[in-house]
Amino acid sequence: MNVAYHDDLKEVQGDAAVMALLSPGPASSPFDRLEWWRLLVEEADILPLVAVAGIGTARAILPLARSGRRIDGLVNWYSFRLAPLVTDGADAAQLLGALAADLAGQSPHITLFPLPDEHGETTMLQTAFRQAGWAVFREQCDENHVLPVNGRSFADYLAARPGPLRTTLKRKAGKVGV
């Protein structure tokens, strides 16, 4: 098991297994992508510390940032989530456990938020850090609201919204580049 820390995002690009996890396909959220992390570093003046545990071709990545003696998640006000990324089929508990154990030598205090638990990410991290000897405090700070699609397309959904909302969206859409 190997644990590495990257404070230069260019270093992350040297690991093909890491880059595969950060590509738009596997990365389930824009906040899981290298491009987002670059924006945080360049625009929000955040000092990255990307923690990577690996064994063979399996990887677990935890995007972190240094803040004095403390370590926080690599997020800002606009980040909806922070989550570990793990290679499909890999032993997530083993990889995250190695990260949690090794992080004890990096900082006495780590704050991770906002962590989703839709796929058990928060529970896995909580277990890994507790088993590594960390005191873990978990509290709900937000809630995701999920709209049941029920077979509707976005166009169907939008057509059912009030006229003033549709007009505002149409007017504002021209001002935003996606």
ABEGO torsion letter per residue (X at the ends): XBBBBBABAAAAAABAAAAAAABAAABABAAABAAAAAAAAAAAGBBBBBBBBBBEABBBBBBBBBBEABBBBBBBAABABBBBBBBBGBBAAAAAAAAAAAAAAABABBBBOBBBAAAGAAAAAAAAAAAAGBBBBBBBABBBBBBBAGGBBAAAAAAABBAAAAAAAAAAAAABBX
